[in-house]
């Protein structure tokens, strides 16, 4: 069982993702924004991060940049309704493992987590 950190400013989205993570046999913890995500990473590093792209305070781009700058190797899956090539390319350049279109279906989340964990 892996520890998955879910970062999204929408409580409903976090609940739906948590359900899929738990269906996949993993433990989930949550952060409501990028700053909370980085605090959790510093104190209780997860095995994988799932983050929204557009959030107040610190967005997904900021999370990816901070993780890259501190040398983190935690695979990060980005969720976004913004699936433009430029956003996808920027996420991948900042170190995202994968990008999924929001809202993802449970099987997509479970498969993405399995791929991310096997890449470590």
N, C-alpha and C positions, 0 to 999 in steps of 0.2 A: 504494500500500500504506500503510495506516494503522497506527499503534502503538496497541494495545489493552492496557490494564492490567486484569488479572483479579485480583480480591481475594476470597478465600474461605479460611476456616480449614481446609477439607477438601481435602487434596491430590488425592483422587480427582475431586472436582468441578472443581478447577482444570485437571486433565488433560483432562477431557471438554470443558470450555469452550475450552481452548487448541486442541484438535483442530478444533472448529467454527470458531474464529477463523481458524485457518490454512487450513481448507477455503475460507473466504471470501476468501482472498488477503491476509490481514493478518498483521502481526507481533504476537506476544503476549509480554508480560512479566507476572510474577506477584508478588503480595503475599499473605502468610498471615494478615494482619489489617489493621484500619483504620489503625493507626499506620504500618505498613510502606507502605501505600497512599499516605498523605500524604507520607512521606519521598520516595517515588519521584516523586510529582507535583511536589514542590519541586525535585528535581534533574534529572528527565527527563520533562517533561510529556507525557502520552500524548494521542492524538487523541480517545480515548473510554475511559471506565471502566466495567467491569462489576463490580458488587460484591454480595456476599451481604449480607443484612440482619442476621442473627443471628451474631455472632462475639464471641470473647473480646477483652479489652483495649479496643478501640474498635469499636463495631458500625457497621452501615451508616447508621443515623440520624446518628451522630457524624461519619462521613465526609461525609455530605451537608451537615451543618451547618458543618463546617470549610471545605468547598469554597465554600459560599455566603458565609461570613464573610470569606473572603479574596478574594472577587470572581471566582472561577474560572468560566469559561464552558465547561469541558470537559463534554460531554454524558455523563451517568451513567445507566446502566441497572442497576436493582436486581433481584436475583434473590431470591425468598423462597418458602418453603412457606406462609408466613403471608400469605394473600391477602384478609384481612379489609379491608373498606372503610376502617376507621380507619387501618390501617397504610399502605395505598395512598395515602390522602389526605395523611397526614403526610409520606410520601416525596415526593409531588408538591409539597407546600407548601415542602419544604426544597430543591427544585430538581431532583429526579430527572427525567430525560427520559422514562423509561418504567419500568414494573415488569413482570417476567415471572415466571410461576409456576415454581417449582423442582420437579423438574429440567426445564430447557428442552430442547427438541430442537434439533439443529444448524440446521435451516432457520429456526427462530424466532430463534436467536442471530444468524445471518447477516443476516436481514431487519432485526432491531432495530439492528444496527450500521450497516447501510446508511442507515436512516432517521435515526439519530443523527448520522452524519457529514454527511448532506445538510442537516441543520438548522443546521449551523455557519455 
